Amino acid sequence: MRYEFKLPDIGEGIAEAEIVAWHVKIGDEITEDQQIADMMTDKATVEMESPVAGKVVELAGEVGDQIPIGSVLAVIETAGADRAAETVADSVDERPLANGAVEATPEMAEEIPVTKVVEETKPVRPEPVEGLPLPPAKQDSASTSSARTDGGAHAHVLASPAVRARARDLGIDLAAVKTASDRVRHSDLDAYLLYNGGTVSARGPGSPRKDETIKVVGLRRKIAENMAEANRRVQHFTLVEEFDVTALEETRQMMNRDRGTNPKLTLLPFLITALSRGLAEWPMLNATFDDEAMVVTRHGTVHMGVATQTTNGLMVATIRDAQSRSVWELAAEILRLSDAARSNKATREELTGATVTISSLGPMGGITSTPVVNPPQVAIVAVNKIEDKLIPIDDEIEVRKRMSLSLSCDHRVVDGWDAANFMQALKGYIENPLRLLSA
């Protein structure tokens, strides 16, 4: 019996989904609820599981193909009772039997219980021969499992032999590869190579690595399409301003020392709070622009998009009503959304609806950057790294912590005057933590 597994409706208004990964191939025997494919739409990855057990006989398309909702994703040949009966009947020998035995017929096969007898044998340990070592004794499954878990620094990483061989050839440490599932797959190696610029440690000094062609699919293709569209539609300009964050860093460290059960504070919740305060004063940056209808919507609430790096690429999770949350609440929400994005469990609502975006590389950030606006938004802020600098203050030289923020705007909607005033408003909050944290 052939079962056609059709791609279900996986989101409101979704007409098609992209094949990100196949977990089975034609000819595989699969079980019910086994994962067969990963599908992506609007940056959200959905795992497709087979509703039946059987043999895969057809698959729709290759990785990167777009499949319409309702079309056949896979055809599975199911194992029914008829097939089992045929197997039993075919196994009965219709020839005359020796020793006066009665000839078995297919009808009798239904009445004769079949018992499978397995004789348990113990391996024979050879006698020692002088001068030769004994072969190692076989371990039971429990000891073997324990050896796999305890033996070696990274022996606990789950991966198929093919993935391990490929990682070994590429010089990739499997423990360094981040994955959303319980095992490392070829797609995870592809993502690792892509986000390390194709550079990994070689197996030996000076050992060349073979060229590898990586198909741009899934989230990486979505990012490429969005960036191309952003550069085509948005007229960017970037303004960079330097801030003194010495007092803010002291405040952050003081609050962390007495945080109790609250999550540890990074600089990001403070900056989101400052942005929310500044956007209330300069609402033309907290806006979306419909350039086809030529309508700008200035939003009364701040839905802050937070760029999050995952193994598959950059995802932007949305903190709703950021202007109404404390720094502790923001820290908890950042942690929750980041975990959801990295584990591919973020919902479509958690990945859409942002009115402005903040992007931070933390200590890995550069001195400055030029972030790309994510339309229909009109502004994005990039956080650069903190540096200790010698700054003249009241005729004396002091070591101060300094950090620059890069603000990119859509010049069709935001003027340079607006952007400059917004940055000065941010300075008033960031450099005065008491003002920032006051109600």
Secondary structure, DSSP 4 states (H G I P E B T S, - for coil): -EEEEEPP--STT--EEEEEEES--TT-EE-TT-EEEEEEETTEEEEEE-SS-EEEEEE---TT-EEETTSEEEEEE---HHHHHHHHHHTS--SPPSTTPPPP-HHHHTTS----------PPPPPP-TTSPPPPPPPPHHHHHHHHHHSSTTTT--B-HHHHHHHHHHT--GGG---SSSSB-HHHHHHHHHHTTT----SSTT-----------HHHHHHHHHHHHHHHH--EEEEEEEEE-HHHHHHHHHHHHT-TTSPPP-SHHHHHHHHHHHHHH-GGGSEEEETTTTEEEE-SS--EEEEEEETTEEEEEEETTGGG--HHHHHHHHHHHHHHHHTT---TGGGS--SEEEEE-GGG--S---PPP-TTB-EEEEEEEEEEEEEEETTEEEEEEEEEEEEEEETTT--HHHHHHHHHHHHHHHT-HHHHH--
